[in-house]
Amino acid sequence: MLAGLAAAVPTAAYASEPVAAQGVGTANAAQAIADCAPMAGTPYRVGTTVKADVTSYGCSNGWTFSATLQSSRWDGWNPDDTVNWYGSTHRVLNDYNCSGEHDHRVALYATSPTGFDYPVHFSRTVRLNCG
């Protein structure tokens, strides 16, 4: 079920977290950052529902995540479903009200245990027709 997921933030990016945010002098903090892997899957359609898988593994409960399934509209991106979680888990976003043809994507936000907010990561954008 997690096949085809793209890394939300490349592992190398975790190593670039400011040293002060890692906890100066703590090798374990840098290792914990490198071991955390959040991912956002490409949205897909099941009937008239648009779904997307999001996951994080190797992440301590100090990590916080938020993911939003979005669909394109004339005035920008509409938030269709949002999930929040801590640590390592798997969640599924659902847009039960899909109609017509729109672009869909997932916005994934991550905050490290030290409070460092990583730049938002967007999944691949796909156009889906819900009829």
N, CA, C and O of each residue as an XYZ file, in Angstrom:
524
protein
N       0.820     -1.194      0.000
C       0.000      0.000      0.000
C       0.865      1.261      0.000
O       0.411      2.326     -0.418
N       2.086      1.144      0.458
C       2.969      2.296      0.497
C       3.838      2.399     -0.736
O       4.658      3.310     -0.844
N       3.671      1.485     -1.662
C       4.476      1.519     -2.882
C       4.202      2.800     -3.649
O       3.069      3.276     -3.710
N       5.241      3.342     -4.224
C       5.093      4.534     -5.052
C       5.100      5.830     -4.281
O       4.913      6.892     -4.875
N       5.311      5.783     -2.969
C       5.372      7.015     -2.203
C       6.704      7.694     -2.434
O       7.732      7.030     -2.564
N       6.689      9.010     -2.485
C       7.919      9.785     -2.693
C       8.320     10.426     -1.377
O       7.463     10.892     -0.627
N       9.590     10.453     -1.095
C      10.073     11.041      0.156
C       9.679     12.503      0.230
O       9.893     13.268     -0.710
N       9.106     12.878      1.349
C       8.648     14.249      1.530
C       9.817     15.208      1.648
O       9.829     16.267      1.020
N      10.773     14.844      2.434
C      11.968     15.660      2.570
C      13.134     14.700      2.468
O      13.236     13.789      3.290
N      14.016     14.862      1.499
C      15.125     13.927      1.358
C      15.896     13.788      2.664
O      16.071     14.764      3.394
N      16.353     12.585      2.955
C      17.073     12.324      4.193
C      18.227     13.297      4.372
O      18.494     13.732      5.492
N      18.909     13.643      3.302
C      20.035     14.572      3.392
C      19.597     15.929      3.929
O      20.389     16.627      4.561
N      18.350     16.311      3.686
C      17.866     17.606      4.158
C      17.803     17.643      5.678
O      17.997     18.705      6.270
N      17.535     16.505      6.328
C      17.476     16.485      7.782
C      18.829     16.829      8.377
O      18.906     17.483      9.417
N      19.890     16.393      7.725
C      21.230     16.672      8.228
C      21.546     18.160      8.153
O      22.467     18.624      8.825
N      20.800     18.918      7.351
C      21.070     20.342      7.209
C      20.314     21.178      8.230
O      20.390     22.407      8.194
N      19.578     20.530      9.152
C      18.901     21.276     10.205
C      19.956     22.038     10.996
O      21.036     21.502     11.242
N      19.669     23.278     11.402
C      20.656     24.060     12.137
C      21.198     23.292     13.340
O      20.452     22.604     14.037
N      22.508     23.418     13.576
C      23.147     22.685     14.669
C      22.481     23.014     15.995
O      22.294     22.128     16.830
N      22.122     24.275     16.199
C      21.477     24.654     17.453
C      20.160     23.911     17.632
O      19.794     23.560     18.754
N      19.452     23.670     16.545
C      18.175     22.970     16.628
C      18.371     21.492     16.912
O      17.473     20.839     17.446
N      19.542     20.953     16.559
C      19.807     19.539     16.786
C      20.167     19.266     18.239
O      20.134     18.115     18.673
N      20.507     20.288     18.990
C      20.969     20.075     20.353
C      22.478     19.925     20.311
O      22.998     18.818     20.174
N      23.176     21.041     20.430
C      24.629     21.062     20.278
C      25.265     19.991     21.157
O      24.941     19.856     22.337
N      26.174     19.238     20.555
C      26.907     18.230     21.297
C      26.171     16.913     21.462
O      26.631     16.049     22.210
N      25.049     16.732     20.792
C      24.307     15.480     20.924
C      24.285     14.771     19.588
O      23.527     15.138     18.690
N      25.110     13.765     19.461
C      25.152     12.979     18.224
C      23.839     12.253     18.013
O      23.436     12.019     16.874
N      23.164     11.890     19.104
C      21.897     11.170     18.978
C      20.819     12.018     18.312
O      19.968     11.484     17.601
N      20.843     13.331     18.534
C      19.839     14.201     17.921
C      19.971     14.192     16.408
O      18.969     14.110     15.698
N      21.198     14.276     15.909
C      21.413     14.257     14.458
C      21.004     12.914     13.869
O      20.437     12.866     12.778
N      21.283     11.823     14.577
C      20.903     10.499     14.082
C      19.387     10.347     14.063
O      18.840      9.774     13.121
N      18.700     10.851     15.084
C      17.239     10.755     15.124
C      16.617     11.512     13.964
O      15.611     11.076     13.403
N      17.208     12.643     13.602
C      16.704     13.420     12.478
C      16.899     12.649     11.180
O      15.996     12.606     10.344
N      18.063     12.041     11.005
C      18.361     11.311      9.772
C      17.497     10.068      9.621
O      17.236      9.640      8.497
N      17.047      9.478     10.726
C      16.263      8.243     10.672
C      14.786      8.483     10.379
O      14.079      7.531     10.046
N      14.300      9.692     10.488
C      12.881      9.988     10.292
C      12.591     10.200      8.807
O      13.249     11.005      8.148
N      11.601      9.471      8.287
C      11.283      9.551      6.854
C       9.782      9.738      6.632
O       9.047      8.753      6.566
N       9.312     10.990      6.517
C       7.911     11.230      6.157
C       7.731     11.143      4.644
O       8.634     11.497      3.887
N       6.576     10.675      4.212
C       6.320     10.519      2.777
C       4.874     10.881      2.452
O       3.969     10.680      3.262
N       4.676     11.418      1.250
C       3.336     11.744      0.755
C       3.126     11.024     -0.563
O       3.920     11.175     -1.491
N       2.069     10.249     -0.646
C       1.781      9.507     -1.871
C       1.003     10.343     -2.868
O       0.372     11.337     -2.508
N       1.054      9.933     -4.114
C       0.303     10.590     -5.179
C      -1.182     10.290     -5.001
O      -1.545      9.131     -4.796
N      -2.052     11.297     -5.074
C      -3.491     11.044     -4.955
C      -3.993     10.090     -6.036
O      -3.460     10.049     -7.145
N      -5.024      9.326     -5.693
C      -5.633      8.369     -6.621
C      -7.140      8.344     -6.380
O      -7.615      8.784     -5.334
N      -7.880      7.832     -7.345
C      -9.346      7.820     -7.275
C      -9.856      6.404     -7.048
O      -9.367      5.447     -7.650
N     -10.854      6.287     -6.161
C     -11.590      5.043     -5.945
C     -13.061      5.426     -6.039
O     -13.615      5.998     -5.100
N     -13.696      5.114     -7.165
C     -15.074      5.569     -7.383
C     -15.093      7.079     -7.480
O     -14.391      7.668     -8.303
N     -15.905      7.709     -6.632
C     -15.956      9.176     -6.617
C     -15.187      9.748     -5.428
O     -15.382     10.906     -5.059
N     -14.326      8.949     -4.836
C     -13.501      9.405     -3.720
C     -12.051      9.527     -4.180
O     -11.515      8.627     -4.828
N     -11.429     10.644     -3.840
C      -9.997     10.813     -4.083
C      -9.292     10.511     -2.773
O      -9.676     11.018     -1.719
N      -8.258      9.683     -2.844
C      -7.511      9.262     -1.663
C      -6.028      9.541     -1.867
O      -5.552      9.682     -2.993
N      -5.316      9.618     -0.757
C      -3.855      9.732     -0.800
C      -3.303      9.164      0.499
O      -3.849      9.401      1.576
N      -2.220      8.414      0.385
C      -1.554      7.839      1.548
C      -0.433      8.758      2.006
O       0.315      9.302      1.194
N      -0.330      8.922      3.316
C       0.797      9.633      3.909
C       1.343      8.748      5.022
O       0.591      8.040      5.691
N       2.634      8.794      5.212
C       3.246      7.938      6.224
C       4.505      8.587      6.765
O       5.082      9.487      6.155
N       4.907      8.111      7.910
C       6.197      8.495      8.477
C       6.727      7.268      9.202
O       5.994      6.609      9.939
N       7.984      6.968      8.993
C       8.567      5.833      9.711
C       9.945      6.205     10.226
O      10.642      7.041      9.651
N      10.318      5.567     11.318
C      11.587      5.884     11.963
C      11.557      7.205     12.704
O      12.610      7.750     13.034
N      10.364      7.734     12.973
C      10.221      9.046     13.608
C       9.778      8.882     15.063
O       8.847      8.129     15.348
N      10.436      9.578     15.973
C      10.037      9.536     17.380
C       8.725     10.296     17.548
O       8.289     11.009     16.644
N       8.097     10.135     18.721
C       6.840     10.836     18.985
C       7.028     12.336     19.128
O       6.044     13.071     19.215
N       8.275     12.811     19.153
C       8.524     14.245     19.194
C       8.281     14.937     17.859
O       8.131     16.157     17.809
N       8.241     14.160     16.773
C       7.957     14.709     15.449
C       6.465     14.960     15.323
O       5.658     14.142     15.766
N       6.088     16.091     14.721
C       4.678     16.352     14.426
C       4.525     16.561     12.926
O       5.376     17.157     12.266
N       3.411     16.051     12.411
C       3.143     16.115     10.977
C       1.714     16.575     10.733
O       0.819     16.366     11.553
N       1.531     17.199      9.596
C       0.207     17.570      9.112
C       0.219     17.387      7.600
O       1.159     17.804      6.924
N      -0.820     16.766      7.080
C      -0.923     16.561      5.630
C      -2.311     16.988      5.181
O      -3.306     16.694      5.843
N      -2.369     17.683      4.051
C      -3.638     18.153      3.505
C      -3.771     17.715      2.059
O      -2.900     17.987      1.233
N      -4.878     17.029      1.757
C      -5.226     16.689      0.379
C      -5.870     17.927     -0.222
O      -6.820     18.468      0.344
N      -5.364     18.382     -1.362
C      -5.844     19.612     -1.989
C      -6.322     19.341     -3.408
O      -5.813     18.451     -4.089
N      -7.316     20.127     -3.848
C      -7.770     20.058     -5.238
C      -7.766     21.467     -5.823
O      -8.020     22.448     -5.124
N      -7.471     21.545     -7.118
C      -7.376     22.848     -7.778
C      -8.767     23.414     -8.037
O      -9.697     22.693     -8.399
N      -8.878     24.697     -7.845
C     -10.101     25.433     -8.136
C      -9.699     26.723     -8.838
O      -8.511     27.025     -8.942
N     -10.671     27.482     -9.317
C     -10.373     28.702    -10.057
C      -9.618     29.713     -9.201
O      -8.871     30.535     -9.733
N      -9.806     29.664     -7.864
C      -9.182     30.649     -6.987
C      -7.989     30.091     -6.209
O      -7.527     30.716     -5.254
N      -7.487     28.921     -6.609
C      -6.323     28.346     -5.925
C      -6.561     26.906     -5.508
O      -7.363     26.199     -6.118
N      -5.864     26.476     -4.469
C      -5.952     25.098     -3.989
C      -6.926     25.014     -2.824
O      -6.806     25.746     -1.842
N      -7.894     24.110     -2.948
C      -8.916     23.904     -1.935
C      -8.481     22.772     -0.995
O      -8.114     21.699     -1.472
N      -8.513     22.984      0.333
C      -8.186     21.895      1.258
C      -9.373     20.937      1.381
O     -10.443     21.331      1.845
N      -9.189     19.688      0.969
C     -10.280     18.714      0.984
C     -10.291     17.849      2.238
O     -11.363     17.483      2.720
N      -9.126     17.516      2.772
C      -9.031     16.714      3.990
C      -7.661     16.954      4.607
O      -6.668     17.110      3.896
N      -7.615     16.983      5.931
C      -6.362     17.182      6.655
C      -6.253     16.170      7.782
O      -7.233     15.900      8.476
N      -5.061     15.610      7.966
C      -4.784     14.736      9.107
C      -3.523     15.238      9.796
O      -2.606     15.750      9.155
N      -3.497     15.082     11.116
C      -2.348     15.452     11.934
C      -1.923     14.225     12.726
O      -2.765     13.419     13.123
N      -0.609     14.078     12.960
C      -0.154     12.940     13.752
C       1.226     13.209     14.325
O       1.911     14.162     13.952
N       1.606     12.336     15.243
C       2.916     12.378     15.893
C       3.656     11.084     15.602
O       3.040     10.021     15.525
N       4.967     11.162     15.441
C       5.792      9.970     15.317
C       5.575      9.200     14.034
O       5.291      9.774     12.983
N       5.715      7.879     14.138
C       5.624      6.991     12.974
C       4.218      6.421     12.834
O       3.659      5.888     13.793
N       3.651      6.534     11.638
C       2.310      5.997     11.394
C       2.000      6.038      9.908
O       2.811      6.491      9.101
N       0.820      5.560      9.561
C       0.290      5.623      8.194
C      -1.129      6.167      8.289
O      -1.908      5.732      9.137
N      -1.466      7.111      7.428
C      -2.806      7.695      7.392
C      -3.278      7.749      5.944
O      -2.472      7.729      5.014
N      -4.602      7.817      5.766
C      -5.190      7.960      4.432
C      -6.053      9.214      4.433
O      -6.927      9.378      5.285
N      -5.801     10.092      3.476
C      -6.622     11.285      3.269
C      -7.739     10.931      2.299
O      -7.528     10.155      1.368
N      -8.937     11.499      2.511
C     -10.087     11.195      1.664
C     -10.835     12.462      1.277
O     -11.095     13.317      2.123
N     -11.179     12.582      0.011
C     -12.091     13.625     -0.467
C     -13.323     12.901     -0.979
O     -13.351     12.427     -2.114
N     -14.352     12.820     -0.125
C     -15.571     12.093     -0.474
C     -16.478     12.897     -1.399
O     -17.434     12.350     -1.951
N     -16.195     14.183     -1.577
C     -17.066     15.066     -2.359
C     -16.486     15.406     -3.720
O     -16.785     16.466     -4.269
N     -15.675     14.538     -4.267
C     -15.053     14.814     -5.557
C     -16.101     14.807     -6.671
O     -16.944     13.913     -6.746
N     -16.031     15.804     -7.518
C     -16.887     15.847     -8.711
C     -16.142     16.628     -9.786
O     -15.394     17.558     -9.487
N     -16.353     16.241    -11.032
C     -15.670     16.914    -12.130
C     -14.220     16.495    -12.235
O     -13.792     15.503    -11.645
N     -13.471     17.278    -13.001
C     -12.059     16.984    -13.228
C     -11.209     18.083    -12.609
O     -11.387     19.262    -12.917
N     -10.290     17.699    -11.743
C      -9.433     18.660    -11.053
C      -8.055     18.061    -10.838
O      -7.878     16.843    -10.851
N      -7.083     18.944    -10.641
C      -5.754     18.514    -10.213
C      -5.807     18.286     -8.705
O      -6.506     18.996     -7.982
N      -5.062     17.290     -8.245
C      -5.012     16.962     -6.821
C      -3.561     16.790     -6.403
O      -2.725     16.338     -7.185
N      -3.268     17.160     -5.143
C      -1.935     16.991     -4.580
C      -2.056     16.902     -3.060
O      -3.111     17.171     -2.486
N      -0.949     16.520     -2.427
C      -0.875     16.484     -0.968
C       0.207     17.459     -0.526
O       1.312     17.462     -1.068
N      -0.117     18.282      0.458
C       0.863     19.163      1.096
C       1.226     18.527      2.434
O       0.348     18.259      3.254
N       2.512     18.284      2.655
C       2.981     17.625      3.876
C       3.878     18.578      4.654
O       4.842     19.125      4.119
N       3.542     18.765      5.932
C       4.293     19.653      6.818
C       4.927     18.815      7.925
O       4.279     17.912      8.455
N       6.178     19.096      8.285
C       6.875     18.356      9.333
C       7.577     19.326     10.273
O       8.167     20.318      9.846
N       7.499     19.012     11.572
C       8.214     19.773     12.591
C       9.028     18.796     13.425
O       8.489     17.816     13.938
N      10.321     19.059     13.562
C      11.214     18.164     14.303
C      10.965     18.294     15.806
O      10.300     19.232     16.246
N      11.496     17.354     16.596
C      11.341     17.434     18.052
C      11.926     18.714     18.645
O      11.534     19.119     19.739
N      12.856     19.353     17.941
C      13.459     20.595     18.433
C      12.675     21.832     18.002
O      13.063     22.955     18.322
N      11.573     21.631     17.276
C      10.735     22.750     16.855
C      11.078     23.330     15.502
O      10.514     24.353     15.114
N      11.996     22.700     14.763
C      12.370     23.191     13.440
C      11.284     22.818     12.433
O      10.975     21.638     12.262
N      10.703     23.819     11.765
C       9.680     23.592     10.739
C      10.348     23.413      9.385
O      11.017     24.318      8.887
N      10.163     22.236      8.795
C      10.711     21.979      7.469
C       9.833     22.627      6.411
O       8.633     22.796      6.629
N      10.410     22.994      5.263
C       9.602     23.549      4.170
C       8.527     22.544      3.760
O       8.739     21.332      3.803
N       7.384     23.068      3.366
C       6.289     22.195      2.936
C       6.740     21.376      1.730
O       7.454     21.868      0.857
N       6.310     20.124      1.702
C       6.588     19.245      0.565
C       5.263     18.943     -0.118
O       4.272     18.648      0.549
N       5.242     19.015     -1.435
C       4.052     18.664     -2.202
C       4.289     17.355     -2.934
O       5.350     17.141     -3.522
N       3.292     16.483     -2.893
C       3.357     15.244     -3.666
C       3.265     15.591     -5.147
O       3.102     16.752     -5.523
N       3.371     14.577     -5.962
C       3.151     14.768     -7.394
C       1.694     15.194     -7.599
O       0.793     14.668     -6.947
N       1.471     16.135     -8.495
C       0.120     16.599     -8.822
C      -0.431     15.754     -9.961
O       0.241     15.529    -10.967
N      -1.677     15.284     -9.786
C      -2.319     14.472    -10.822
C      -3.712     15.021    -11.113
O      -4.377     15.559    -10.227
N      -4.137     14.882    -12.348
C      -5.487     15.281    -12.740
C      -6.381     14.044    -12.687
O      -6.102     13.031    -13.328
N      -7.468     14.147    -11.905
C      -8.402     13.036    -11.749
C      -9.802     13.488    -12.122
O     -10.197     14.617    -11.830
N     -10.549     12.608    -12.767
C     -11.920     12.901    -13.174
C     -12.866     12.040    -12.353
O     -12.852     10.813    -12.454
N     -13.684     12.693    -11.542
C     -14.643     11.985    -10.693
C     -16.034     11.935    -11.320
O     -16.986     11.474    -10.691
N     -16.148     12.409    -12.552
C     -17.430     12.335    -13.247
C     -18.318     13.519    -13.020
O     -19.426     13.572    -13.554
